[in-house]
Every structure is written in structure tokens, then in C-alpha cells.
Amino acid sequence: MLLFSVFTIPISLFLNRQTDERITNILFNYSQPLFLLFLGSCRFHRWVKLVLLFLGYILYGYMCLYYMIGFHNHHWGN
């Protein structure tokens, strides 16, 4: 997952350089799911680790879709 994030975060920054999104906003939004993924690799109980990993993967996937595909595109009527 770390290798995947090494590629997706710079691509997201590159694709959104012309929008009014600040770089710090994009990086902060990616830091939350990555924090959950890293917490999921700690020494918690098995079910806590599974919940943290599941939430981390879901949020990271949503952020990738949001910034790379354009879920925030104002022309789509969202």
C-alpha cells in the first residue's frame, strides 16, 4: 500500500494543480486514511486491526477517486 501511495499522491497533486485545491489540503486528506492503515499494522486485537485496515482502504480508495477521477468536478452537478 505504501508503494501505491507513493504513486497516487503525486499524480493527484499533478492532476489538481490547476484547480483551487491547496496542496496542504490534498496531503491532509490523504494522511487520514494512511494513518488508519498504519494503525492497522500495530499490535491491537485482530478485530480492531481488521476494522482499521478496512476503514483505511475504503477512505484511501475514496480519496483516490475524489482527486484523480474528479468526484469534486463542479460541472457534474454534485
PyMOL Python script that loads the backbone (N, CA, C, O; Angstrom):
from pymol import cmd

cmd.read_pdbstr("""\
ATOM      1  N   MET A   1       0.819  -1.194   0.000  1.00  0.00           N
ATOM      2  CA  MET A   1       0.000   0.000   0.000  1.00  0.00           C
ATOM      3  C   MET A   1       0.863   1.259   0.000  1.00  0.00           C
ATOM      4  O   MET A   1       0.504   2.272  -0.600  1.00  0.00           O
ATOM      5  N   LEU A   2       1.990   1.181   0.672  1.00  0.00           N
ATOM      6  CA  LEU A   2       2.877   2.340   0.706  1.00  0.00           C
ATOM      7  C   LEU A   2       3.413   2.663  -0.681  1.00  0.00           C
ATOM      8  O   LEU A   2       3.499   3.831  -1.061  1.00  0.00           O
ATOM      9  N   LEU A   3       3.770   1.637  -1.431  1.00  0.00           N
ATOM     10  CA  LEU A   3       4.251   1.851  -2.796  1.00  0.00           C
ATOM     11  C   LEU A   3       3.147   2.427  -3.679  1.00  0.00           C
ATOM     12  O   LEU A   3       3.410   3.267  -4.539  1.00  0.00           O
ATOM     13  N   PHE A   4       1.917   1.976  -3.464  1.00  0.00           N
ATOM     14  CA  PHE A   4       0.779   2.510  -4.212  1.00  0.00           C
ATOM     15  C   PHE A   4       0.568   3.990  -3.891  1.00  0.00           C
ATOM     16  O   PHE A   4       0.270   4.781  -4.786  1.00  0.00           O
ATOM     17  N   SER A   5       0.720   4.367  -2.621  1.00  0.00           N
ATOM     18  CA  SER A   5       0.513   5.759  -2.238  1.00  0.00           C
ATOM     19  C   SER A   5       1.650   6.649  -2.725  1.00  0.00           C
ATOM     20  O   SER A   5       1.454   7.849  -2.918  1.00  0.00           O
ATOM     21  N   VAL A   6       2.829   6.079  -2.926  1.00  0.00           N
ATOM     22  CA  VAL A   6       3.947   6.864  -3.457  1.00  0.00           C
ATOM     23  C   VAL A   6       3.625   7.343  -4.868  1.00  0.00           C
ATOM     24  O   VAL A   6       4.073   8.416  -5.273  1.00  0.00           O
ATOM     25  N   PHE A   7       2.863   6.569  -5.613  1.00  0.00           N
ATOM     26  CA  PHE A   7       2.496   6.959  -6.971  1.00  0.00           C
ATOM     27  C   PHE A   7       1.197   7.760  -7.032  1.00  0.00           C
ATOM     28  O   PHE A   7       1.101   8.701  -7.820  1.00  0.00           O
ATOM     29  N   THR A   8       0.206   7.416  -6.232  1.00  0.00           N
ATOM     30  CA  THR A   8      -1.091   8.063  -6.371  1.00  0.00           C
ATOM     31  C   THR A   8      -1.124   9.482  -5.821  1.00  0.00           C
ATOM     32  O   THR A   8      -1.819  10.332  -6.378  1.00  0.00           O
ATOM     33  N   ILE A   9      -0.403   9.760  -4.760  1.00  0.00           N
ATOM     34  CA  ILE A   9      -0.444  11.105  -4.189  1.00  0.00           C
ATOM     35  C   ILE A   9       0.201  12.133  -5.126  1.00  0.00           C
ATOM     36  O   ILE A   9      -0.399  13.186  -5.343  1.00  0.00           O
ATOM     37  N   PRO A  10       1.390  11.887  -5.693  1.00  0.00           N
ATOM     38  CA  PRO A  10       1.917  12.869  -6.661  1.00  0.00           C
ATOM     39  C   PRO A  10       1.056  13.006  -7.916  1.00  0.00           C
ATOM     40  O   PRO A  10       0.944  14.099  -8.471  1.00  0.00           O
ATOM     41  N   ILE A  11       0.452  11.915  -8.365  1.00  0.00           N
ATOM     42  CA  ILE A  11      -0.432  12.012  -9.531  1.00  0.00           C
ATOM     43  C   ILE A  11      -1.639  12.882  -9.199  1.00  0.00           C
ATOM     44  O   ILE A  11      -2.072  13.683 -10.027  1.00  0.00           O
ATOM     45  N   SER A  12      -2.184  12.731  -7.999  1.00  0.00           N
ATOM     46  CA  SER A  12      -3.311  13.562  -7.590  1.00  0.00           C
ATOM     47  C   SER A  12      -2.918  15.038  -7.497  1.00  0.00           C
ATOM     48  O   SER A  12      -3.685  15.918  -7.887  1.00  0.00           O
ATOM     49  N   LEU A  13      -1.728  15.295  -6.983  1.00  0.00           N
ATOM     50  CA  LEU A  13      -1.253  16.680  -6.919  1.00  0.00           C
ATOM     51  C   LEU A  13      -1.064  17.250  -8.315  1.00  0.00           C
ATOM     52  O   LEU A  13      -1.387  18.414  -8.554  1.00  0.00           O
ATOM     53  N   PHE A  14      -0.547  16.448  -9.244  1.00  0.00           N
ATOM     54  CA  PHE A  14      -0.336  16.903 -10.613  1.00  0.00           C
ATOM     55  C   PHE A  14      -1.664  17.185 -11.318  1.00  0.00           C
ATOM     56  O   PHE A  14      -1.793  18.185 -12.024  1.00  0.00           O
ATOM     57  N   LEU A  15      -2.642  16.311 -11.129  1.00  0.00           N
ATOM     58  CA  LEU A  15      -3.928  16.492 -11.800  1.00  0.00           C
ATOM     59  C   LEU A  15      -4.717  17.675 -11.262  1.00  0.00           C
ATOM     60  O   LEU A  15      -5.510  18.270 -11.990  1.00  0.00           O
ATOM     61  N   ASN A  16      -4.511  18.021 -10.005  1.00  0.00           N
ATOM     62  CA  ASN A  16      -5.281  19.098  -9.379  1.00  0.00           C
ATOM     63  C   ASN A  16      -4.489  20.385  -9.229  1.00  0.00           C
ATOM     64  O   ASN A  16      -4.855  21.237  -8.419  1.00  0.00           O
ATOM     65  N   ARG A  17      -3.421  20.547  -9.982  1.00  0.00           N
ATOM     66  CA  ARG A  17      -2.616  21.746  -9.852  1.00  0.00           C
ATOM     67  C   ARG A  17      -3.316  22.977 -10.415  1.00  0.00           C
ATOM     68  O   ARG A  17      -2.993  24.097 -10.020  1.00  0.00           O
ATOM     69  N   GLN A  18      -4.269  22.796 -11.329  1.00  0.00           N
ATOM     70  CA  GLN A  18      -4.962  23.929 -11.930  1.00  0.00           C
ATOM     71  C   GLN A  18      -6.242  24.303 -11.187  1.00  0.00           C
ATOM     72  O   GLN A  18      -6.833  25.350 -11.453  1.00  0.00           O
ATOM     73  N   THR A  19      -6.663  23.461 -10.267  1.00  0.00           N
ATOM     74  CA  THR A  19      -7.864  23.787  -9.501  1.00  0.00           C
ATOM     75  C   THR A  19      -7.491  24.667  -8.330  1.00  0.00           C
ATOM     76  O   THR A  19      -6.319  24.983  -8.126  1.00  0.00           O
ATOM     77  N   ASP A  20      -8.477  25.057  -7.572  1.00  0.00           N
ATOM     78  CA  ASP A  20      -8.218  25.918  -6.421  1.00  0.00           C
ATOM     79  C   ASP A  20      -7.859  25.129  -5.168  1.00  0.00           C
ATOM     80  O   ASP A  20      -7.768  25.698  -4.080  1.00  0.00           O
ATOM     81  N   GLU A  21      -7.655  23.815  -5.316  1.00  0.00           N
ATOM     82  CA  GLU A  21      -7.263  22.983  -4.179  1.00  0.00           C
ATOM     83  C   GLU A  21      -5.841  23.324  -3.755  1.00  0.00           C
ATOM     84  O   GLU A  21      -4.938  23.434  -4.585  1.00  0.00           O
ATOM     85  N   ARG A  22      -5.660  23.487  -2.464  1.00  0.00           N
ATOM     86  CA  ARG A  22      -4.312  23.711  -1.952  1.00  0.00           C
ATOM     87  C   ARG A  22      -3.602  22.372  -1.778  1.00  0.00           C
ATOM     88  O   ARG A  22      -4.233  21.346  -1.526  1.00  0.00           O
ATOM     89  N   ILE A  23      -2.297  22.402  -1.915  1.00  0.00           N
ATOM     90  CA  ILE A  23      -1.515  21.174  -1.768  1.00  0.00           C
ATOM     91  C   ILE A  23      -1.646  20.631  -0.355  1.00  0.00           C
ATOM     92  O   ILE A  23      -1.724  19.418  -0.160  1.00  0.00           O
ATOM     93  N   THR A  24      -1.670  21.521   0.636  1.00  0.00           N
ATOM     94  CA  THR A  24      -1.780  21.060   2.024  1.00  0.00           C
ATOM     95  C   THR A  24      -3.120  20.394   2.269  1.00  0.00           C
ATOM     96  O   THR A  24      -3.201  19.460   3.066  1.00  0.00           O
ATOM     97  N   ASN A  25      -4.172  20.847   1.605  1.00  0.00           N
ATOM     98  CA  ASN A  25      -5.485  20.226   1.750  1.00  0.00           C
ATOM     99  C   ASN A  25      -5.483  18.804   1.195  1.00  0.00           C
ATOM    100  O   ASN A  25      -6.030  17.890   1.812  1.00  0.00           O
ATOM    101  N   ILE A  26      -4.872  18.623   0.043  1.00  0.00           N
ATOM    102  CA  ILE A  26      -4.809  17.290  -0.567  1.00  0.00           C
ATOM    103  C   ILE A  26      -3.972  16.351   0.297  1.00  0.00           C
ATOM    104  O   ILE A  26      -4.363  15.207   0.531  1.00  0.00           O
ATOM    105  N   LEU A  27      -2.830  16.826   0.769  1.00  0.00           N
ATOM    106  CA  LEU A  27      -1.966  15.983   1.590  1.00  0.00           C
ATOM    107  C   LEU A  27      -2.624  15.636   2.920  1.00  0.00           C
ATOM    108  O   LEU A  27      -2.480  14.514   3.407  1.00  0.00           O
ATOM    109  N   PHE A  28      -3.346  16.587   3.513  1.00  0.00           N
ATOM    110  CA  PHE A  28      -4.039  16.302   4.770  1.00  0.00           C
ATOM    111  C   PHE A  28      -5.151  15.278   4.560  1.00  0.00           C
ATOM    112  O   PHE A  28      -5.361  14.410   5.407  1.00  0.00           O
ATOM    113  N   ASN A  29      -5.858  15.374   3.447  1.00  0.00           N
ATOM    114  CA  ASN A  29      -6.934  14.415   3.178  1.00  0.00           C
ATOM    115  C   ASN A  29      -6.394  13.013   2.938  1.00  0.00           C
ATOM    116  O   ASN A  29      -7.057  12.038   3.291  1.00  0.00           O
ATOM    117  N   TYR A  30      -5.226  12.888   2.356  1.00  0.00           N
ATOM    118  CA  TYR A  30      -4.617  11.568   2.186  1.00  0.00           C
ATOM    119  C   TYR A  30      -4.001  11.046   3.484  1.00  0.00           C
ATOM    120  O   TYR A  30      -3.869   9.834   3.654  1.00  0.00           O
ATOM    121  N   SER A  31      -3.627  11.934   4.394  1.00  0.00           N
ATOM    122  CA  SER A  31      -2.962  11.483   5.618  1.00  0.00           C
ATOM    123  C   SER A  31      -3.909  10.738   6.551  1.00  0.00           C
ATOM    124  O   SER A  31      -3.469   9.859   7.292  1.00  0.00           O
ATOM    125  N   GLN A  32      -5.177  11.062   6.533  1.00  0.00           N
ATOM    126  CA  GLN A  32      -6.120  10.395   7.436  1.00  0.00           C
ATOM    127  C   GLN A  32      -6.278   8.910   7.130  1.00  0.00           C
ATOM    128  O   GLN A  32      -6.148   8.100   8.048  1.00  0.00           O
ATOM    129  N   PRO A  33      -6.553   8.507   5.882  1.00  0.00           N
ATOM    130  CA  PRO A  33      -6.638   7.059   5.639  1.00  0.00           C
ATOM    131  C   PRO A  33      -5.302   6.335   5.781  1.00  0.00           C
ATOM    132  O   PRO A  33      -5.273   5.176   6.196  1.00  0.00           O
ATOM    133  N   LEU A  34      -4.192   7.001   5.443  1.00  0.00           N
ATOM    134  CA  LEU A  34      -2.895   6.357   5.614  1.00  0.00           C
ATOM    135  C   LEU A  34      -2.580   6.157   7.099  1.00  0.00           C
ATOM    136  O   LEU A  34      -1.942   5.172   7.470  1.00  0.00           O
ATOM    137  N   PHE A  35      -3.022   7.079   7.939  1.00  0.00           N
ATOM    138  CA  PHE A  35      -2.843   6.919   9.381  1.00  0.00           C
ATOM    139  C   PHE A  35      -3.629   5.704   9.884  1.00  0.00           C
ATOM    140  O   PHE A  35      -3.137   4.949  10.723  1.00  0.00           O
ATOM    141  N   LEU A  36      -4.836   5.517   9.377  1.00  0.00           N
ATOM    142  CA  LEU A  36      -5.618   4.342   9.764  1.00  0.00           C
ATOM    143  C   LEU A  36      -4.951   3.050   9.294  1.00  0.00           C
ATOM    144  O   LEU A  36      -4.973   2.044  10.004  1.00  0.00           O
ATOM    145  N   LEU A  37      -4.365   3.076   8.108  1.00  0.00           N
ATOM    146  CA  LEU A  37      -3.676   1.882   7.608  1.00  0.00           C
ATOM    147  C   LEU A  37      -2.448   1.556   8.452  1.00  0.00           C
ATOM    148  O   LEU A  37      -2.176   0.388   8.731  1.00  0.00           O
ATOM    149  N   PHE A  38      -1.712   2.576   8.855  1.00  0.00           N
ATOM    150  CA  PHE A  38      -0.546   2.323   9.695  1.00  0.00           C
ATOM    151  C   PHE A  38      -0.958   1.883  11.089  1.00  0.00           C
ATOM    152  O   PHE A  38      -0.273   1.062  11.699  1.00  0.00           O
ATOM    153  N   LEU A  39      -2.058   2.408  11.606  1.00  0.00           N
ATOM    154  CA  LEU A  39      -2.560   1.932  12.891  1.00  0.00           C
ATOM    155  C   LEU A  39      -3.018   0.479  12.794  1.00  0.00           C
ATOM    156  O   LEU A  39      -2.909  -0.276  13.759  1.00  0.00           O
ATOM    157  N   GLY A  40      -3.525   0.095  11.636  1.00  0.00           N
ATOM    158  CA  GLY A  40      -3.948  -1.286  11.439  1.00  0.00           C
ATOM    159  C   GLY A  40      -2.806  -2.278  11.436  1.00  0.00           C
ATOM    160  O   GLY A  40      -3.024  -3.481  11.578  1.00  0.00           O
ATOM    161  N   SER A  41      -1.593  -1.785  11.277  1.00  0.00           N
ATOM    162  CA  SER A  41      -0.442  -2.688  11.321  1.00  0.00           C
ATOM    163  C   SER A  41       0.183  -2.756  12.716  1.00  0.00           C
ATOM    164  O   SER A  41       1.205  -3.419  12.896  1.00  0.00           O
ATOM    165  N   CYS A  42      -0.407  -2.087  13.697  1.00  0.00           N
ATOM    166  CA  CYS A  42       0.127  -2.107  15.071  1.00  0.00           C
ATOM    167  C   CYS A  42      -0.347  -3.352  15.813  1.00  0.00           C
ATOM    168  O   CYS A  42      -1.044  -4.196  15.250  1.00  0.00           O
ATOM    169  N   ARG A  43       0.031  -3.453  17.060  1.00  0.00           N
ATOM    170  CA  ARG A  43      -0.294  -4.631  17.874  1.00  0.00           C
ATOM    171  C   ARG A  43      -1.607  -4.432  18.628  1.00  0.00           C
ATOM    172  O   ARG A  43      -1.614  -4.338  19.855  1.00  0.00           O
ATOM    173  N   PHE A  44      -2.683  -4.369  17.912  1.00  0.00           N
ATOM    174  CA  PHE A  44      -4.016  -4.331  18.504  1.00  0.00           C
ATOM    175  C   PHE A  44      -4.618  -5.727  18.401  1.00  0.00           C
ATOM    176  O   PHE A  44      -4.018  -6.641  17.835  1.00  0.00           O
ATOM    177  N   HIS A  45      -5.813  -5.870  18.959  1.00  0.00           N
ATOM    178  CA  HIS A  45      -6.530  -7.127  18.769  1.00  0.00           C
ATOM    179  C   HIS A  45      -6.849  -7.302  17.292  1.00  0.00           C
ATOM    180  O   HIS A  45      -6.882  -6.339  16.525  1.00  0.00           O
ATOM    181  N   ARG A  46      -7.079  -8.530  16.918  1.00  0.00           N
ATOM    182  CA  ARG A  46      -7.275  -8.839  15.497  1.00  0.00           C
ATOM    183  C   ARG A  46      -8.470  -8.104  14.904  1.00  0.00           C
ATOM    184  O   ARG A  46      -8.380  -7.602  13.784  1.00  0.00           O
ATOM    185  N   TRP A  47      -9.575  -8.027  15.617  1.00  0.00           N
ATOM    186  CA  TRP A  47     -10.762  -7.374  15.059  1.00  0.00           C
ATOM    187  C   TRP A  47     -10.568  -5.865  14.972  1.00  0.00           C
ATOM    188  O   TRP A  47     -11.127  -5.235  14.074  1.00  0.00           O
ATOM    189  N   VAL A  48      -9.797  -5.266  15.870  1.00  0.00           N
ATOM    190  CA  VAL A  48      -9.513  -3.825  15.791  1.00  0.00           C
ATOM    191  C   VAL A  48      -8.628  -3.547  14.572  1.00  0.00           C
ATOM    192  O   VAL A  48      -8.838  -2.570  13.853  1.00  0.00           O
ATOM    193  N   LYS A  49      -7.639  -4.414  14.348  1.00  0.00           N
ATOM    194  CA  LYS A  49      -6.787  -4.260  13.180  1.00  0.00           C
ATOM    195  C   LYS A  49      -7.583  -4.381  11.891  1.00  0.00           C
ATOM    196  O   LYS A  49      -7.366  -3.615  10.951  1.00  0.00           O
ATOM    197  N   LEU A  50      -8.503  -5.340  11.840  1.00  0.00           N
ATOM    198  CA  LEU A  50      -9.312  -5.515  10.630  1.00  0.00           C
ATOM    199  C   LEU A  50     -10.203  -4.311  10.369  1.00  0.00           C
ATOM    200  O   LEU A  50     -10.354  -3.890   9.222  1.00  0.00           O
ATOM    201  N   VAL A  51     -10.792  -3.755  11.417  1.00  0.00           N
ATOM    202  CA  VAL A  51     -11.652  -2.576  11.252  1.00  0.00           C
ATOM    203  C   VAL A  51     -10.835  -1.373  10.793  1.00  0.00           C
ATOM    204  O   VAL A  51     -11.268  -0.637   9.906  1.00  0.00           O
ATOM    205  N   LEU A  52      -9.658  -1.163  11.384  1.00  0.00           N
ATOM    206  CA  LEU A  52      -8.811  -0.040  10.985  1.00  0.00           C
ATOM    207  C   LEU A  52      -8.317  -0.191   9.548  1.00  0.00           C
ATOM    208  O   LEU A  52      -8.301   0.777   8.788  1.00  0.00           O
ATOM    209  N   LEU A  53      -7.917  -1.396   9.180  1.00  0.00           N
ATOM    210  CA  LEU A  53      -7.485  -1.620   7.796  1.00  0.00           C
ATOM    211  C   LEU A  53      -8.628  -1.448   6.809  1.00  0.00           C
ATOM    212  O   LEU A  53      -8.441  -0.878   5.734  1.00  0.00           O
ATOM    213  N   PHE A  54      -9.805  -1.933   7.163  1.00  0.00           N
ATOM    214  CA  PHE A  54     -10.961  -1.790   6.282  1.00  0.00           C
ATOM    215  C   PHE A  54     -11.320  -0.312   6.085  1.00  0.00           C
ATOM    216  O   PHE A  54     -11.531   0.132   4.957  1.00  0.00           O
ATOM    217  N   LEU A  55     -11.387   0.435   7.169  1.00  0.00           N
ATOM    218  CA  LEU A  55     -11.693   1.867   7.062  1.00  0.00           C
ATOM    219  C   LEU A  55     -10.609   2.616   6.299  1.00  0.00           C
ATOM    220  O   LEU A  55     -10.909   3.512   5.509  1.00  0.00           O
ATOM    221  N   GLY A  56      -9.354   2.255   6.533  1.00  0.00           N
ATOM    222  CA  GLY A  56      -8.252   2.899   5.817  1.00  0.00           C
ATOM    223  C   GLY A  56      -8.311   2.658   4.324  1.00  0.00           C
ATOM    224  O   GLY A  56      -8.125   3.583   3.534  1.00  0.00           O
ATOM    225  N   TYR A  57      -8.575   1.401   3.929  1.00  0.00           N
ATOM    226  CA  TYR A  57      -8.680   1.087   2.499  1.00  0.00           C
ATOM    227  C   TYR A  57      -9.876   1.781   1.850  1.00  0.00           C
ATOM    228  O   TYR A  57      -9.770   2.276   0.728  1.00  0.00           O
ATOM    229  N   ILE A  58     -10.990   1.821   2.535  1.00  0.00           N
ATOM    230  CA  ILE A  58     -12.176   2.476   1.986  1.00  0.00           C
ATOM    231  C   ILE A  58     -11.939   3.973   1.817  1.00  0.00           C
ATOM    232  O   ILE A  58     -12.245   4.532   0.764  1.00  0.00           O
ATOM    233  N   LEU A  59     -11.398   4.628   2.842  1.00  0.00           N
ATOM    234  CA  LEU A  59     -11.149   6.070   2.751  1.00  0.00           C
ATOM    235  C   LEU A  59     -10.064   6.405   1.730  1.00  0.00           C
ATOM    236  O   LEU A  59     -10.163   7.404   1.017  1.00  0.00           O
ATOM    237  N   TYR A  60      -9.033   5.570   1.662  1.00  0.00           N
ATOM    238  CA  TYR A  60      -7.979   5.826   0.681  1.00  0.00           C
ATOM    239  C   TYR A  60      -8.511   5.647  -0.747  1.00  0.00           C
ATOM    240  O   TYR A  60      -8.175   6.427  -1.638  1.00  0.00           O
ATOM    241  N   GLY A  61      -9.320   4.641  -0.957  1.00  0.00           N
ATOM    242  CA  GLY A  61      -9.929   4.461  -2.272  1.00  0.00           C
ATOM    243  C   GLY A  61     -10.839   5.612  -2.647  1.00  0.00           C
ATOM    244  O   GLY A  61     -10.875   6.034  -3.803  1.00  0.00           O
ATOM    245  N   TYR A  62     -11.576   6.123  -1.666  1.00  0.00           N
ATOM    246  CA  TYR A  62     -12.454   7.266  -1.931  1.00  0.00           C
ATOM    247  C   TYR A  62     -11.635   8.504  -2.269  1.00  0.00           C
ATOM    248  O   TYR A  62     -11.996   9.251  -3.178  1.00  0.00           O
ATOM    249  N   MET A  63     -10.541   8.732  -1.556  1.00  0.00           N
ATOM    250  CA  MET A  63      -9.701   9.898  -1.849  1.00  0.00           C
ATOM    251  C   MET A  63      -9.073   9.783  -3.231  1.00  0.00           C
ATOM    252  O   MET A  63      -8.950  10.782  -3.941  1.00  0.00           O
ATOM    253  N   CYS A  64      -8.676   8.581  -3.618  1.00  0.00           N
ATOM    254  CA  CYS A  64      -8.139   8.391  -4.980  1.00  0.00           C
ATOM    255  C   CYS A  64      -9.196   8.711  -6.018  1.00  0.00           C
ATOM    256  O   CYS A  64      -8.910   9.392  -7.003  1.00  0.00           O
ATOM    257  N   LEU A  65     -10.399   8.234  -5.815  1.00  0.00           N
ATOM    258  CA  LEU A  65     -11.474   8.535  -6.758  1.00  0.00           C
ATOM    259  C   LEU A  65     -11.829  10.015  -6.748  1.00  0.00           C
ATOM    260  O   LEU A  65     -12.121  10.592  -7.796  1.00  0.00           O
ATOM    261  N   TYR A  66     -11.805  10.624  -5.582  1.00  0.00           N
ATOM    262  CA  TYR A  66     -12.182  12.025  -5.445  1.00  0.00           C
ATOM    263  C   TYR A  66     -11.200  12.934  -6.178  1.00  0.00           C
ATOM    264  O   TYR A  66     -11.616  13.835  -6.906  1.00  0.00           O
ATOM    265  N   TYR A  67      -9.922  12.707  -5.994  1.00  0.00           N
ATOM    266  CA  TYR A  67      -8.936  13.606  -6.572  1.00  0.00           C
ATOM    267  C   TYR A  67      -8.455  13.196  -7.960  1.00  0.00           C
ATOM    268  O   TYR A  67      -8.029  14.057  -8.730  1.00  0.00           O
ATOM    269  N   MET A  68      -8.508  11.922  -8.302  1.00  0.00           N
ATOM    270  CA  MET A  68      -7.957  11.506  -9.588  1.00  0.00           C
ATOM    271  C   MET A  68      -9.013  11.413 -10.681  1.00  0.00           C
ATOM    272  O   MET A  68      -8.741  11.768 -11.828  1.00  0.00           O
ATOM    273  N   ILE A  69     -10.199  10.947 -10.353  1.00  0.00           N
ATOM    274  CA  ILE A  69     -11.241  10.825 -11.371  1.00  0.00           C
ATOM    275  C   ILE A  69     -12.063  12.099 -11.467  1.00  0.00           C
ATOM    276  O   ILE A  69     -12.519  12.461 -12.551  1.00  0.00           O
ATOM    277  N   GLY A  70     -12.255  12.773 -10.363  1.00  0.00           N
ATOM    278  CA  GLY A  70     -12.943  14.053 -10.410  1.00  0.00           C
ATOM    279  C   GLY A  70     -14.308  14.039  -9.769  1.00  0.00           C
ATOM    280  O   GLY A  70     -15.227  14.672 -10.288  1.00  0.00           O
ATOM    281  N   PHE A  71     -14.478  13.342  -8.659  1.00  0.00           N
ATOM    282  CA  PHE A  71     -15.758  13.395  -7.965  1.00  0.00           C
ATOM    283  C   PHE A  71     -16.080  14.811  -7.501  1.00  0.00           C
ATOM    284  O   PHE A  71     -17.238  15.115  -7.217  1.00  0.00           O
ATOM    285  N   HIS A  72     -15.082  15.675  -7.419  1.00  0.00           N
ATOM    286  CA  HIS A  72     -15.280  17.050  -6.978  1.00  0.00           C
ATOM    287  C   HIS A  72     -15.463  18.010  -8.149  1.00  0.00           C
ATOM    288  O   HIS A  72     -15.405  19.225  -7.958  1.00  0.00           O
ATOM    289  N   ASN A  73     -15.681  17.496  -9.345  1.00  0.00           N
ATOM    290  CA  ASN A  73     -15.834  18.310 -10.539  1.00  0.00           C
ATOM    291  C   ASN A  73     -17.162  19.062 -10.459  1.00  0.00           C
ATOM    292  O   ASN A  73     -18.223  18.447 -10.350  1.00  0.00           O
ATOM    293  N   HIS A  74     -17.099  20.394 -10.515  1.00  0.00           N
ATOM    294  CA  HIS A  74     -18.311  21.197 -10.380  1.00  0.00           C
ATOM    295  C   HIS A  74     -19.199  21.144 -11.623  1.00  0.00           C
ATOM    296  O   HIS A  74     -20.356  21.562 -11.565  1.00  0.00           O
ATOM    297  N   HIS A  75     -18.691  20.648 -12.727  1.00  0.00           N
ATOM    298  CA  HIS A  75     -19.504  20.535 -13.941  1.00  0.00           C
ATOM    299  C   HIS A  75     -20.425  19.315 -13.906  1.00  0.00           C
ATOM    300  O   HIS A  75     -21.332  19.215 -14.733  1.00  0.00           O
ATOM    301  N   TRP A  76     -20.220  18.404 -12.987  1.00  0.00           N
ATOM    302  CA  TRP A  76     -21.042  17.203 -12.908  1.00  0.00           C
ATOM    303  C   TRP A  76     -22.334  17.427 -12.141  1.00  0.00           C
ATOM    304  O   TRP A  76     -23.201  16.553 -12.127  1.00  0.00           O
ATOM    305  N   GLY A  77     -22.477  18.562 -11.513  1.00  0.00           N
ATOM    306  CA  GLY A  77     -23.704  18.861 -10.778  1.00  0.00           C
ATOM    307  C   GLY A  77     -23.760  18.236  -9.405  1.00  0.00           C
ATOM    308  O   GLY A  77     -24.847  17.984  -8.886  1.00  0.00           O
ATOM    309  N   ASN A  78     -22.607  17.980  -8.803  1.00  0.00           N
ATOM    310  CA  ASN A  78     -22.580  17.419  -7.445  1.00  0.00           C
ATOM    311  C   ASN A  78     -22.773  18.518  -6.432  1.00  0.00           C
ATOM    312  O   ASN A  78     -22.782  18.255  -5.230  1.00  0.00           O
TER     313      ASN A  78
END
""", "prot")
cmd.dss("prot")
cmd.show_as("cartoon", "prot")
cmd.util.cbc("prot")
cmd.orient("prot")
